[in-house]
Amino acid sequence: MSVSDQAIARAIVDRVHERGLDATCCPSEIARDIASEEGGCDWRELMPRVRQAAVDLAHRQRIEIRQRGEQVDPDNFSGPIRLGLPRV
């Protein structure tokens, strides 16, 4: 798969900005979009890279990682997550 880590990060940032402050997105949405752009590759293979890009972006305070509507520590979470703009 030829998609770069930068392209994945850009896709995440673009999506959370599209959604605005009051909404979030699922990392699988990002993976599915990228997979369809890449010619129908399996989006599940992208999920670890999307989640890692989300962690990197959260460390730089470009996005928040949330569970049940609450921000979580990017270094200490498991299970389903949502991505959103940082709430200040």
N, C-alpha and C positions, 0 to 999 in steps of 0.2 A: 504494500500500500504506500502510495507516494505522498500522502498528506503530511505536512510538516507540523511540528509541535506549535510553531507560531501560528499556523493556519487554524489549528484547533483552538488555541487561546483567543484568537481574533473572533472566531465563530461564537465562542462563549460570551465574550464581551458584547458583541453585536446583538446577540439574542437577549441578554439581560437588559440592554439599553432599549431594545424594541418593546420589551414588556413594561418598562417603567418601574417606579418605586413600589407600587402596590402589588406587583405580580412577580412570580418566579417561573423558572423552567426546570424541567427534568434533564439531567445529563444525557439520558437516552434520546431526547429530542435532537440534541446536538449531534450525537453519534449517527442517528438515522439520516439527518440532513447531509452530513459529510459523506456517508456511505452512498447515498443516492447520487451525489455529485461525482463520486469516484467510480461510477459505473456499476452500482449495485453490489458492492462488496458487503460482507456480513457486518452489520453495525455493532454486533456484540464484541467483535474483535477490537473495536475502537474504544470501548468503555473504559478500560484501565487508563488509556492515554487521556481521555476526556476528564476522568476523575483526577488524574495527576495534574493536568493543566488547571483544573478548578482549584486544587490545593495551592498551586503556585500563585495563581491570581489572588486567592484569599490572603496569602501571606503578604502580597503587595497591596492589599486593601482595595483591589479593583472590583472584587465581588465579595459576597457573603455566601457561605455554605450554611444551609438551614435544614433543620429537622423539626417537624411539627410547628413550623413557623418561627422557631427560635434559632438564632445564630449558634453554630457549634465551633469548637476549636478545630481548625483544619488539620491538626496533628493527632486528634483524638476523637474519631467518630467511626461508626460502622452502620451499615444498613442504608436504606433509601435516603437520598438527599435531594434538595432543591437548591437552585442557584438564583441569586438575586443581586440587585444593586445594594451597595453598603447603605445602611440606615445610619444617619448621623444625628 
